[in-house]
Amino acid sequence: MKTPTAAILVIGNEILSGRTQDANIAFIATRLAARGIKLCEVRIVRDEEEAIIAAVKALSLTYDCIFSTGGIGPTHDDITAECMAKAFDAAIEMSESARKTLADYCAARNVPLNEGRLRMARVPKGAVLIANEVSAAPGFKIANVYVMAGVPKIMQAMFLAIEDGLPQGQPVLSVTVSCSLREGDIADALEKIQNRHPETEIGSYPHMPGLSLVVRGVNAEKVEAARAEIEAMVKKYGQNHN
């Protein structure tokens, strides 16, 4: 089974300024791993037309699925929809379905459907809407790009709405071996284990104190074999270290 690939495109000056910490990457990455989709890249770009268009074009040609977050709100700096249209040479137009959804939402809450809110009903021609059960304003899919809101609660609702329609690969299994050793103690031995288990991915993640040694892979037997070798190595070096 071919492993589908993906990238995340985070759009927003507030992320790059440090004012807002992104909370969406971990959510998307976790859901993709469970579905067997390999997340290969994350890019963060400013709310600038050229940067967004260039990133969309490059990523959409490289990976099976692109998940974009941010920049589809009602204000002047929310330019993602227009940029997506330009990236795929599509016109931008008012979606009557999205307009009606927003009108009903606003009427139920006695708020005006003003020009700012109507901006959120504009999508590239031919795009498929992504439902938003939190605040009504939809996301959309164009080509292989899923365009979602940046607000975590809304983004998560949108992602769950599209999840069943995403490609399916083999779920990635993950096991962790924790120890109190230092990376320098085991670097050579860990590299040899990785070389003996090329169908797994072994990572070393320091924390204070100690390490988390993580094995990932799609084959349970191979993941377990690598884990067993790592545990034996940890025991051996732990005894020597003491």
C-alpha positions as CSV (number, residue, x, y, z in Angstrom):
1,M,0.0,0.0,0.0
2,K,1.4,3.4,-1.0
3,T,1.8,5.8,1.8
4,P,0.0,9.1,1.1
5,T,2.0,12.2,1.8
6,A,1.0,15.6,3.1
7,A,2.2,19.1,4.1
8,I,0.7,21.8,6.3
9,L,0.7,25.4,5.2
10,V,0.2,27.9,8.1
11,I,-0.7,31.4,7.0
12,G,-0.5,34.3,9.3
13,N,1.7,37.2,10.4
14,E,0.6,36.6,14.0
15,I,2.3,33.2,14.0
16,L,5.6,34.5,12.7
17,S,5.5,37.5,15.1
18,G,5.4,35.2,18.0
19,R,2.2,36.8,19.3
20,T,0.2,33.6,18.6
21,Q,1.4,30.1,19.1
22,D,0.2,27.6,16.5
23,A,-2.0,24.9,18.1
24,N,-3.1,23.2,14.8
25,I,0.0,21.4,13.6
26,A,0.0,18.8,16.4
27,F,-3.7,18.1,15.9
28,I,-3.4,17.6,12.2
29,A,-0.1,15.6,12.5
30,T,-1.7,13.2,15.0
31,R,-4.8,12.6,12.9
32,L,-2.8,12.1,9.8
33,A,-0.5,9.5,11.5
34,A,-3.5,7.6,12.7
35,R,-4.8,7.5,9.1
36,G,-1.5,6.4,7.7
37,I,-0.7,9.7,5.9
38,K,2.9,10.8,6.2
39,L,3.4,14.4,7.1
40,C,6.5,15.5,5.3
41,E,6.7,19.3,5.6
42,V,5.3,22.3,7.5
43,R,5.6,25.8,6.1
44,I,4.7,29.1,7.8
45,V,4.2,32.2,5.6
46,R,3.1,35.8,6.1
47,D,-0.2,37.2,4.8
48,E,1.5,38.2,1.6
49,E,0.1,37.2,-1.8
50,E,3.3,36.2,-3.5
51,A,4.5,34.1,-0.6
52,I,1.2,32.3,-0.3
53,I,0.8,31.6,-4.0
54,A,4.4,30.3,-4.3
55,A,4.0,28.0,-1.3
56,V,0.7,26.6,-2.5
57,K,2.0,25.9,-6.0
58,A,5.2,24.2,-4.7
59,L,3.5,22.1,-2.1
60,S,0.5,21.0,-4.2
61,L,2.9,19.6,-6.8
62,T,5.0,17.7,-4.3
63,Y,2.5,16.1,-1.9
64,D,-0.8,14.3,-2.1
65,C,-2.6,16.5,0.4
66,I,-2.1,20.0,1.6
67,F,-3.7,21.4,4.7
68,S,-3.8,25.2,4.9
69,T,-4.8,27.0,8.1
70,G,-5.5,30.7,8.6
71,G,-6.5,33.7,6.5
72,I,-10.1,33.0,5.6
73,G,-11.8,35.5,8.0
74,P,-13.7,38.7,7.4
75,T,-10.9,41.3,7.6
76,H,-8.7,43.0,5.0
77,D,-5.7,40.9,5.8
78,D,-7.5,37.6,5.2
79,I,-6.4,37.0,1.7
80,T,-6.1,33.2,1.5
81,A,-9.1,32.6,-0.6
82,E,-8.0,35.0,-3.2
83,C,-4.5,33.6,-3.2
84,M,-5.7,30.1,-3.6
85,A,-7.8,31.1,-6.6
86,K,-4.8,32.8,-8.2
87,A,-2.5,29.8,-7.5
88,F,-4.9,27.5,-9.5
89,D,-5.9,30.1,-12.1
90,A,-9.5,30.2,-10.9
91,A,-11.9,33.1,-10.5
92,I,-13.0,34.1,-7.0
93,E,-16.8,34.1,-6.6
94,M,-19.6,34.3,-4.1
95,S,-20.8,30.8,-3.1
96,E,-24.6,31.0,-2.8
97,S,-24.6,28.0,-0.5
98,A,-22.0,29.6,1.8
99,R,-23.9,33.0,1.7
100,K,-27.2,31.3,2.7
101,T,-25.4,29.4,5.5
102,L,-23.9,32.6,6.8
103,A,-27.2,34.5,6.4
104,D,-29.1,31.9,8.5
105,Y,-26.3,31.9,11.1
106,C,-26.4,35.7,11.4
107,A,-30.2,35.8,11.5
108,A,-30.4,33.3,14.3
109,R,-28.0,35.4,16.4
110,N,-29.5,38.8,15.4
111,V,-26.2,40.1,13.9
112,P,-25.9,41.9,10.6
113,L,-24.6,40.0,7.5
114,N,-22.3,42.9,6.6
115,E,-19.6,43.1,3.9
116,G,-17.0,41.7,6.1
117,R,-19.0,38.5,6.9
118,L,-19.9,38.1,3.3
119,R,-16.2,38.0,2.4
120,M,-16.2,34.6,4.0
121,A,-18.6,33.3,1.4
122,R,-16.2,34.0,-1.4
123,V,-14.3,31.0,-2.7
124,P,-12.4,30.0,-5.9
125,K,-14.7,28.8,-8.7
126,G,-15.1,25.1,-8.6
127,A,-14.0,24.7,-5.0
128,V,-15.9,22.3,-2.7
129,L,-17.0,23.7,0.6
130,I,-15.8,22.3,3.9
131,A,-18.5,22.5,6.6
132,N,-18.0,24.6,9.7
133,E,-20.3,23.5,12.6
134,V,-18.7,26.1,15.0
135,S,-19.2,29.5,13.3
136,A,-20.8,28.6,9.9
137,A,-18.2,30.3,7.6
138,P,-16.9,27.4,5.5
139,G,-13.5,26.3,4.4
140,F,-13.0,24.8,1.0
141,K,-11.1,22.3,-1.0
142,I,-9.4,23.2,-4.3
143,A,-7.4,20.6,-6.2
144,N,-5.5,18.8,-3.4
145,V,-5.5,21.7,-1.0
146,Y,-7.8,21.8,2.0
147,V,-8.2,25.4,3.2
148,M,-9.3,25.8,6.8
149,A,-9.6,28.4,9.5
150,G,-6.8,29.2,11.9
151,V,-8.8,29.3,15.1
152,P,-8.1,25.9,16.6
153,K,-11.7,25.0,17.6
154,I,-12.9,25.9,14.1
155,M,-10.0,24.2,12.3
156,Q,-10.6,21.0,14.2
157,A,-14.3,20.9,13.3
158,M,-13.4,21.4,9.7
159,F,-10.7,18.7,9.7
160,L,-13.1,16.2,11.3
161,A,-15.6,17.1,8.5
162,I,-13.1,16.1,5.8
163,E,-11.3,13.3,7.6
164,D,-13.3,10.3,6.2
165,G,-12.6,11.5,2.7
166,L,-8.9,11.6,3.0
167,P,-6.6,9.0,1.5
168,Q,-6.0,6.0,3.7
169,G,-2.5,4.5,4.3
170,Q,-1.2,2.1,7.0
171,P,-1.5,3.7,10.4
172,V,1.9,4.6,11.9
173,L,2.7,2.7,15.1
174,S,4.8,4.3,17.8
175,V,6.6,3.0,20.9
176,T,8.8,4.8,23.4
177,V,11.7,3.6,25.5
178,S,12.6,6.1,28.2
179,C,16.0,6.1,30.0
180,S,18.3,8.3,32.0
181,L,21.2,8.1,29.6
182,R,22.7,10.9,27.6
183,E,22.6,11.0,23.8
184,G,26.4,11.0,23.6
185,D,26.4,7.7,25.5
186,I,24.4,5.8,23.0
187,A,24.7,7.7,19.7
188,D,26.8,5.1,17.9
189,A,24.9,2.1,19.2
190,L,21.6,3.7,18.3
191,E,22.7,4.4,14.7
192,K,23.6,0.7,14.3
193,I,20.2,-0.3,15.5
194,Q,18.6,2.1,13.0
195,N,20.7,0.6,10.2
196,R,19.6,-2.9,11.2
197,H,16.0,-1.8,11.1
198,P,15.6,0.4,8.0
199,E,11.9,0.0,7.8
200,T,11.4,1.8,11.1
201,E,12.2,5.4,12.1
202,I,14.1,5.8,15.3
203,G,14.3,9.2,17.0
204,S,16.1,10.4,20.1
205,Y,14.4,13.2,22.1
206,P,16.3,14.6,25.1
207,H,14.5,15.9,28.1
208,M,15.7,16.8,31.6
209,P,16.7,14.4,32.8
210,G,17.2,11.6,30.2
211,L,16.0,10.6,26.8
212,S,12.9,9.3,25.1
213,L,13.8,6.9,22.3
214,V,10.9,6.5,19.9
215,V,10.4,3.9,17.3
216,R,7.8,4.4,14.5
217,G,6.7,2.2,11.7
218,V,3.8,0.6,10.0
219,N,4.8,-3.1,10.7
220,A,4.2,-4.1,14.3
221,E,6.7,-6.9,14.3
222,K,9.5,-4.7,12.9
223,V,8.7,-1.9,15.4
224,E,8.8,-4.4,18.2
225,A,12.1,-5.9,17.1
226,A,13.7,-2.5,17.0
227,R,12.2,-1.6,20.4
228,A,13.6,-4.8,21.9
229,E,17.1,-4.0,20.7
230,I,16.8,-0.5,22.1
231,E,15.8,-1.8,25.5
232,A,18.7,-4.2,25.5
233,M,21.1,-1.4,24.5
234,V,19.7,0.9,27.3
235,K,20.1,-1.9,29.9
236,K,23.7,-2.5,28.7
237,Y,24.8,1.1,28.6
238,G,22.9,1.9,31.8
239,Q,24.9,-0.7,33.7
240,N,28.1,0.7,32.2
241,H,27.0,4.2,33.0
242,N,26.4,3.4,36.6
